[in-house]
């Protein structure tokens, strides 16, 4: 293996915006500053909330109900035609 071709693998400190500090090893130099980590991320802390913006779920359910009603009406009309 040639000398000086691979980056150095050194100790690095990762700092989060929530002031959490993680010590690890990396080829990047200097302290890494991140915006969110496992200590403050809502998914990992259990504070994740599902937000229904502008009633999207209700609008979807209303569209599905209309579609199902229309399909039922078409099926009833097709069954009525077959009887004739």
Backbone as CSV, one residue per row, in Angstrom:
resi,resn,N_x,N_y,N_z,CA_x,CA_y,CA_z,C_x,C_y,C_z
1,UNK,0.845,-1.172,0.000,0.000,0.000,0.000,0.893,1.237,0.000
2,UNK,0.523,2.235,-0.793,1.310,3.452,-0.880,1.114,4.312,0.366
3,UNK,2.150,4.971,0.773,2.076,5.856,1.925,1.399,7.167,1.526
4,UNK,0.705,7.768,2.466,0.073,9.080,2.303,-1.038,9.124,1.253
5,UNK,-1.666,7.991,0.941,-2.779,8.017,-0.016,-4.135,7.991,0.686
6,UNK,-4.174,7.487,1.889,-5.431,7.375,2.624,-5.535,8.485,3.664
7,UNK,-6.743,8.995,3.900,-6.906,10.042,4.916,-6.690,9.467,6.319
8,UNK,-6.327,10.347,7.230,-6.098,9.922,8.610,-7.436,9.703,9.303
9,UNK,-7.524,8.658,10.098,-8.722,8.292,10.842,-8.486,8.708,12.284
10,UNK,-9.082,9.844,12.671,-8.779,10.445,13.964,-10.031,10.601,14.823
11,UNK,-9.817,10.885,16.116,-10.920,11.165,17.032,-11.562,12.498,16.662
12,UNK,-12.903,12.530,16.681,-13.646,13.732,16.319,-14.756,13.948,17.343
13,UNK,-15.070,15.185,17.601,-16.150,15.540,18.506,-17.305,16.080,17.672
14,UNK,-18.499,15.517,17.864,-19.692,15.974,17.161,-20.541,16.744,18.160
15,UNK,-20.877,17.992,17.820,-21.672,18.834,18.704,-23.024,19.094,18.056
16,UNK,-24.072,18.922,18.855,-25.431,19.159,18.365,-25.895,20.532,18.842
17,UNK,-26.941,21.041,18.212,-27.510,22.324,18.611,-28.114,22.256,20.011
18,UNK,-28.475,21.062,20.463,-29.049,20.902,21.807,-27.964,20.759,22.865
19,UNK,-26.724,20.957,22.513,-25.535,20.901,23.375,-25.099,19.468,23.708
20,UNK,-25.626,18.488,23.011,-25.179,17.110,23.181,-23.838,16.942,22.458
21,UNK,-22.893,16.236,23.087,-21.578,16.027,22.503,-21.358,14.524,22.330
22,UNK,-20.924,14.125,21.138,-20.661,12.723,20.821,-19.209,12.612,20.389
23,UNK,-18.493,11.660,20.970,-17.101,11.427,20.591,-17.042,10.175,19.728
24,UNK,-16.424,10.303,18.558,-16.313,9.183,17.629,-15.032,9.342,16.820
25,UNK,-14.887,8.526,15.801,-13.717,8.611,14.930,-14.193,8.860,13.512
26,UNK,-13.412,9.665,12.761,-13.798,10.012,11.409,-12.574,10.472,10.630
27,UNK,-12.729,10.550,9.313,-11.660,11.087,8.475,-11.794,12.599,8.328
28,UNK,-12.912,13.165,8.795,-13.089,14.617,8.745,-12.335,15.261,9.899
29,UNK,-11.818,16.435,9.673,-11.041,17.130,10.697,-11.904,18.126,11.451
30,UNK,-11.563,18.349,12.697,-12.220,19.356,13.506,-13.549,18.896,14.059
31,UNK,-14.137,19.715,14.921,-15.445,19.344,15.481,-16.539,19.483,14.432
32,UNK,-17.431,18.530,14.386,-18.577,18.573,13.476,-19.750,19.177,14.238
33,UNK,-20.456,20.103,13.616,-21.604,20.733,14.256,-22.840,20.331,13.461
34,UNK,-23.805,19.703,14.158,-25.022,19.230,13.511,-26.230,19.933,14.119
35,UNK,-27.327,19.900,13.443,-28.525,20.591,13.904,-29.423,19.749,14.778
36,UNK,-29.383,18.432,14.616,-30.268,17.560,15.378,-29.578,16.217,15.578
37,UNK,-29.798,15.625,16.744,-29.161,14.339,17.055,-30.192,13.401,17.670
38,UNK,-29.758,12.244,18.100,-30.687,11.272,18.671,-31.227,11.719,20.027
39,UNK,-30.570,12.649,20.699,-31.037,13.120,21.999,-32.158,14.142,21.873
40,UNK,-32.262,14.820,20.726,-33.285,15.859,20.578,-34.241,15.607,19.414
41,UNK,-34.037,14.561,18.630,-34.924,14.271,17.505,-36.262,13.751,18.024
42,UNK,-37.382,14.291,17.536,-38.698,13.889,18.039,-38.995,12.399,17.894
43,UNK,-38.507,11.760,16.855,-38.768,10.334,16.666,-38.136,9.509,17.778
44,UNK,-36.918,9.843,18.162,-36.202,9.070,19.171,-36.598,9.447,20.590
45,UNK,-37.091,10.670,20.800,-37.476,11.086,22.150,-38.915,10.729,22.469
46,UNK,-39.687,10.319,21.463,-41.071,9.925,21.684,-42.036,11.094,21.702
47,UNK,-41.615,12.249,21.256,-42.493,13.420,21.240,-42.999,13.734,19.842
48,UNK,-42.910,12.772,18.935,-43.348,12.989,17.561,-44.862,13.131,17.518
49,UNK,-45.327,14.122,16.777,-46.754,14.366,16.643,-47.117,14.328,15.167
50,UNK,-48.278,13.780,14.877,-48.767,13.771,13.510,-49.728,14.948,13.361
51,UNK,-49.410,15.831,12.460,-50.198,17.040,12.273,-51.027,16.902,11.007
52,UNK,-52.315,17.097,11.146,-53.214,17.056,10.000,-53.337,18.482,9.471
53,UNK,-52.500,18.836,8.522,-52.472,20.183,7.982,-53.652,20.399,7.049
54,UNK,-54.432,21.383,7.342,-55.568,21.802,6.508,-56.591,20.688,6.306
55,UNK,-56.727,19.775,7.258,-57.740,18.735,7.167,-57.544,17.766,6.027
56,UNK,-56.308,17.474,5.673,-56.022,16.615,4.523,-56.595,15.216,4.689
57,UNK,-56.539,14.689,5.893,-57.059,13.337,6.120,-58.568,13.331,5.912
58,UNK,-59.259,14.347,6.452,-60.712,14.424,6.282,-61.088,14.574,4.818
59,UNK,-60.347,15.406,4.087,-60.628,15.587,2.661,-60.441,14.281,1.904
60,UNK,-59.389,13.542,2.247,-59.150,12.257,1.585,-60.288,11.281,1.880
61,UNK,-60.709,11.220,3.127,-61.790,10.299,3.490,-63.097,10.670,2.796
62,UNK,-63.354,11.967,2.630,-64.557,12.393,1.909,-64.494,11.983,0.444
63,UNK,-63.324,12.141,-0.181,-63.173,11.721,-1.581,-63.364,10.221,-1.718
64,UNK,-62.827,9.463,-0.781,-62.974,8.001,-0.831,-64.440,7.605,-0.676
65,UNK,-65.164,8.277,0.202,-66.582,7.968,0.398,-67.366,8.245,-0.889
66,UNK,-67.053,9.371,-1.560,-67.723,9.688,-2.828,-67.419,8.627,-3.882
67,UNK,-66.163,8.215,-3.960,-65.751,7.215,-4.941,-66.458,5.892,-4.687
68,UNK,-66.514,5.486,-3.432,-67.172,4.222,-3.103,-68.666,4.294,-3.389
69,UNK,-69.287,5.446,-3.121,-70.714,5.611,-3.414,-70.962,5.549,-4.912
70,UNK,-70.093,6.182,-5.694,-70.241,6.162,-7.152,-70.062,4.749,-7.692
71,UNK,-69.105,4.015,-7.161,-68.893,2.638,-7.606,-70.085,1.761,-7.252
72,UNK,-70.670,1.969,-6.084,-71.841,1.196,-5.686,-73.017,1.514,-6.599
73,UNK,-73.178,2.781,-6.973,-74.265,3.174,-7.866,-74.080,2.551,-9.247
74,UNK,-72.848,2.539,-9.742,-72.584,1.915,-11.045,-72.858,0.416,-11.003
75,UNK,-72.474,-0.217,-9.915,-72.713,-1.655,-9.790,-74.214,-1.940,-9.735
76,UNK,-74.970,-1.099,-9.021,-76.418,-1.283,-8.934,-77.067,-1.067,-10.301
77,UNK,-76.612,-0.069,-11.047,-77.154,0.175,-12.376,-76.831,-0.976,-13.322
78,UNK,-75.652,-1.522,-13.239,-75.264,-2.640,-14.087,-76.086,-3.882,-13.748
79,UNK,-76.349,-4.099,-12.469,-77.163,-5.241,-12.049,-78.600,-5.073,-12.523
80,UNK,-79.101,-3.824,-12.503,-80.475,-3.556,-12.937,-80.620,-3.784,-14.445
81,UNK,-79.556,-3.413,-15.216,-79.570,-3.623,-16.657,-79.583,-5.097,-17.000
82,UNK,-78.837,-5.891,-16.237,-78.771,-7.336,-16.507,-80.140,-7.992,-16.294
83,UNK,-80.903,-7.501,-15.349,-82.226,-8.099,-15.052,-83.204,-7.877,-16.189
84,UNK,-83.041,-6.802,-16.939,-83.959,-6.497,-18.040,-83.802,-7.401,-19.178
